[in-house]
Structures are given as C-alpha cells and as structure tokens.
Amino acid sequence: MRVEFRPVTDDIEAVAPWTSVVAAELLEHWKSSHPFQVRTLVAALEEDGTPVAVGLEVHRPMTAYAKLLPVYAATPRAEAALVAAVEERAFAAGAAAVKREVPASLRGSAAWDEALAAGYVAPEVPATGAPVLAEAGSVPAGLIRFAGAGPRAGLPYYRQTTDFTCGPVSAHVALTALGLLPEPSREEELRLWREATTTDGCDPLGLALAAKARGAEVEVHLSTEEPILLEIAADENNRNLRRFIQEGFRERVLAEGIELKTHAFSLEDLDAALDSGAVAAVLIEELGMHAESCPHWIAVHSREGEVYYAQDPWTDADESESWLDGHALPLPRTSLDRLAWYGKPAVRSMVVLRAPRA
C-alpha cells in the first residue's frame, strides 16, 4: 500500500479519479472548502492503484496545522496508513498540530481509543462550535495531535454567535481561563459586547473596561491615541459616533487607572505577557487567513518555540471550517507579527488580561 498527495487549487474531482469511491455527502463536504485555503487530496492505494482510503487535508494559509476532514476508508488498516502519512508530511513541514475532524458517533469507539493511545487528545466539543443557526448535532468531534507539548490547558472554545462579537468572545474565553467567568455563554457574550461596543465591533479600550469590571488586571497596548477602525464606518455620522464613544472609553480607562501603553507592541511584549500567565486579546487583519479583509480579535494564550496558540472565535462554517480550525490555532511567529496590524493607517493593539494578585 502506498499513499499519494495531490494539491487542490480548484475542482477536487478533477485532481484525481480517487474521489469516485467517496460517498456523495462526504464529497460535498470536501467540496465546500474554499480555494483560498491550502487543500491537499490524499489517498492510500493498493499496488494496482485502487484507492482504499481517500481524504482531504485542509488548513488556513499562514498557520501551522493540518486538518484532515472525515475520510473514506475501505478498512481500518487503510485509514491508519492514510492518517500516518498525513501526520508524517505535516510534521516534516513544520506543523505544530494535526487535527482530525470526525463524526461525533466515533467517540468511545475502538478507533477513537486507538487515536488517544497514539498521542491524540480529544478537546471537549463546544456547545457553540458552529453558527447559532446550525442544525442540532451538526458539530463534529475532534482529535488533535501536537508536535510538542501543545498549548496551556483551560481555554474553552466558543464560536462567536454574531459577525461582530469576536472581541467579547476573545475576552470571555480569557476571563474563563483566568477563573473570572464561568464557561462562555451567549448571554455573557452579548453583555460584554454591549459594554464594549463602538456601534457594532469593539475597540481595545472598551474591552479593557469590561474585563476590569469582571475582576481582571488589565493593560492596553495601542499604537495611537486617535480613535481607531473609523474606516469601516458606514458614513460620517457613524464615524462621528465611534469617535465620541472611544473618547469616552479613553477618559474612563485613564480615570480607572488601567495601564495604557501608546506604542506598537512587539512580540517580545506579547511573550512577556504570556510567560507571566496572562492571556492577550490581539487585534488582527483576517485577510491573511481568509478570503476577505476584516478587523478581528483572537485570544492568544500560549507559545511554544516559534509558534503561538490562539482561540479564534471565527470560523467559515460554510467553507468546511469547524471549531477545530479555531481551537488551539497554531500561528508561526512571523505570521502573527504580520497579522497583528489592521487599518489605514495601520494600528496595532492588544489587551492583556491577568488574574488579580492575591
């Protein structure tokens, strides 16, 4: 048995005849992946070229993981050969993690137990691991194998339930990890948003105030003293409102004694925060990982060598992404440094959250 890989740039079915053995429903799931993603068709073949296992490995650009979507396999042996080849290829290329998206029904099976024995971990399937309107039971289970020790424990995954609550969700999972909030909920997601919003999305000053109100020690790194994200406002009235709200947030931040550093934070600043046990909500430009430009917040919580781990509350669920893409998302140091700028003029910001000193 041999395993072959074929890059996919457009039509999956045109890459190789291997997909002829794949069930229509599974193939449709694979085909929902976006050409912007890095996609590779992989097959375990008998000596005569007959495919006995076929899978699609897909991941976001600028990241350090490989995700194997549910596979077709004629036998457990064929599937094991395919998975092993994907792991070997990914780790040789510098991936920090290999993720396997599997049906929830696999939990507790012999195959599940074998994966755990082989070094995979099974993160808890999140209650909101998909958009709110997703069908009940549609959230898949997941397995992850890390190349090293992996990220710190204790950060739940929660998929934002709106297009504009990435900041509140990033703050929420950080506060949960620090023991200052219970497991994430939609009620608290929207409560945080109402406190920190600048009319739809949230700025770092509003997030800092909301986190401090929940007991966190907070510091803000922001590269400008001017209001930010005004370029995404719909019109001048909305820009004026955003300015007004952010100026009010700034006055409150200073009045409440929150540390505010006016500079473009360096990765060394982020390293120091993570090494002290903090979690950082970092503003990024989504374009590097997705097909469109958008300001976005992620919760960076761990680092290992040249890789950072983040909880990303956004997933392109209609393009084959699942909560596994956003959970323990490995970002190479160079990628995060590039992603962590947004706007015209470009701004850089992070909100560092720590548990209160005893």
Secondary structure, 3 states (H helix, E strand, C coil): CEEEEEEECCCHHHHCHHHHHCCHHHHHHHHCCCCCCEEEEEEEECCCCCEEEEEEEEECCCCCEEEECCCEECCHHHHHHHHHHHHHHHHHCCCCEEEEEECHHHCCCHHHHHHHHCCCECCCCCCCCCCCCCCCCCCCEEEEEECCCCCCCCCCCCCCCCCCCHHHHHHHHHHHHCCCCCCCCHHHHHHHHHHHECCCCECHHHHHHHHHHCCCEEEEEECCCCCCCHHHCCCHHHHHHHHHHHHHHHHHHHHCCCEEEECCCCHHHHHHHHHCCCEEEEEEEHHHCCCCCCEEEEEEEEEECCEEEEECCCCCHHHCCCHHHHCCEEEEHHHHHHHCCECCCCECEEEEEECCCC
